[in-house]
């Protein structure tokens, strides 16, 4: 075991390492994880997170780092050096682990991103105005429905999970039809 999710900050022990965009002086409790490095003492990280309810901790596909998602904010941590390697995204609501392909896909409220074992990443274009439903994965294709307030409807889309390309994103289609309104003087 390389990590363990704790129910809260330990009352005794060295202080937790705080991972926040506001710096180490922010001490409220977030997603608390104990890490077990291979050659040093265990340590605790406190991840304050973002704006959604989604929390998860999983091994990075590279086999050495750990991905922590705290209230929708996804970060990559190196347990050996107690350091933050990268920020992946915020407003994450779901993940898809593709073990055979060795990458993880993150679904946010309006788009997707992914990270592979070699740390390469992709970001999809914005696909939805606000949310997704009926997501189904078949191999390296993700299909589902994205919301558009223009039509007040759920519209089908397909996403290529190998590179993040989506040619039928409703958000892009709606905004490409928009025209600038110039007030009369």
C-alpha positions, -999 to 999 in steps of 0.1 A, spaced: 0 0 0 14 34 -10 -13 56 5 -43 56 28 -72 80 30 -77 91 66 -110 103 81 -94 136 92 -61 152 103 -43 131 129 -43 148 163 -8 136 171 22 134 148 40 159 127 17 185 110 3 175 76 18 190 45 -8 214 32 -14 213 -6 -33 244 -15 -31 272 -41 -31 297 -12 2 284 3 12 264 34 -5 289 59 -40 277 51 -48 250 77 -84 240 72 -91 203 68 -96 188 34 -90 154 18 -64 138 42 -40 112 28 -12 93 45 16 83 22 41 55 26 73 63 8 96 34 0 127 48 18 114 72 45 88 76 72 51 79 64 38 114 61 3 131 58 -9 154 31 -39 177 34 -56 186 1 -81 214 3 -95 210 -31 -120 227 -53 -157 232 -58 -173 197 -65 -180 168 -42 -158 143 -59 -129 129 -39 -106 101 -50 -70 89 -45 -54 66 -70 -20 54 -83 -7 74 -112 -3 53 -144 35 59 -142 36 37 -111 55 62 -89 33 92 -83 -2 94 -68 -32 113 -81 -53 130 -54 -87 145 -62 -100 167 -34 -135 182 -39 -129 181 -77 -93 195 -78 -69 169 -92 -32 170 -84 -2 148 -89 19 141 -58 54 125 -55 52 106 -22 90 102 -21 98 139 -21 65 152 -5 60 175 -34 33 185 -58 43 176 -93 14 191 -113 -22 204 -111 -44 184 -135 -77 202 -133 -105 215 -112 -142 208 -111 -136 171 -117 -167 150 -112 -157 116 -125 -127 96 -136 -121 68 -160 -91 46 -154 -79 30 -187 -55 4 -172 -46 -13 -205 -38 20 -222 -21 33 -190 -39 66 -186 -66 83 -166 -94 105 -180 -110 132 -159 -145 145 -165 -152 180 -154 -185 199 -156 -179 210 -192 -149 191 -207 -124 163 -203 -87 159 -197 -63 130 -194 -28 121 -182 -8 91 -194 19 70 -178 46 91 -195 30 123 -182 17 134 -216 -17 151 -213 -46 162 -235 -75 185 -229 -107 183 -249 -124 214 -262 -153 226 -241 -181 202 -251 -211 211 -229 -226 243 -215 -233 226 -182 -230 189 -176 -230 154 -192 -253 124 -189 -255 88 -203 -218 84 -207 -207 51 -223 -172 40 -231 -165 15 -259 -127 10 -263 -112 44 -269 -145 62 -276 -166 79 -250 -201 88 -261 -229 106 -242 -250 137 -241 -240 173 -234 -264 201 -223 -272 231 -245 -294 259 -231 -298 273 -267 -320 243 -276 -329 234 -240 -318 199 -248 -293 171 -243 -273 166 -275 -252 135 -283 -214 137 -287 -184 114 -291 -150 119 -277 -118 102 -289 -101 91 -256 -67 87 -273 -63 124 -280 -93 144 -266 -108 153 -300 -145 159 -302 -159 170 -335 -195 173 -324 -192 194 -292 -225 214 -288 -208 242 -270 -185 249 -300 -214 246 -324 -236 270 -304 -208 296 -300 -198 294 -336 -233 305 -346 -232 335 -323 -230 370 -338 -218 401 -321 -245 426 -312 -235 462 -317 -257 487 -300 -270 516 -321 -256 550 -311 
